[in-house]
């Protein structure tokens, strides 16, 4: 395609990796359009997945299939620490909703940011402390050279192992290539992660032969968190 007359790009979605992959794209300014509907839909998905793991819905579904009437220990939201990687428009809104529900929310960003009621960490120097105090890790980072493969086995092993949920949970609605999928799979199988919810993947659509489909402690959605 010929984009020689293009003067600027306005992007509705979060992140620009899909634009930069376009062939023959001239060097023009890119501006973000913040759509309140997209933001609220993302918060719905993020908060819904946090609550799903918090209220142990996957375990109860397994009990239902076996016709078991069995109650699990249920911590309060105030006992659970949710860590959000990325505090842009989407991350900030999700953080605010989770705070209102009573969760202890912390955030990690590349550069310093401040949010009311959110404990903020930044940069490489703040990463380990951020992870060590996180029960539910929510990734809303864009895909950049710095974030490619950031969420790997070494990072997941630094999450708080003995929190109120009985083990850490990973939730990703950012970009699939920010996670190392094989490491997420291994963590879900060996107990490093108690559970996960993934809306994005290294390859989309997720191949039918992917072993991720078979995991009982994983929720998969087809990049549909914010339409």
NORCORTA-V906659 format. One line per field, one symbol per residue. ss: DSSP state (2 for helix, 1 for strand, 0 for the rest). phi: phi as a letter, one per 20 degrees, with the letter a starting at -180 (. if undefined). A space follows every 50 residues. Layout:
ss = ???
phi = ???
//
This chain:
ss = 00000001111000002222000000001111000222222222222222 22220022222222200000000000222011111000222222222222 00011111100000100111112222222222000111100000000000 10222200000000000111110002221022222222220011111100 000000000022220001110000000
phi = .ddfefdacddeeencffffeffmffecfddeeedgfffffffgfffgfg fgffelfffffffffeldebedfcfegfedddddeodfgfffffffffff eofedccccfdgcccfmdedcbmgfefffgffddeceddcefecgfegmf edfffffeffecffenqfcdcccecfefdeffffgfffeengdfabccdc bfccffgfefffgeffdcddcelcfcf
//
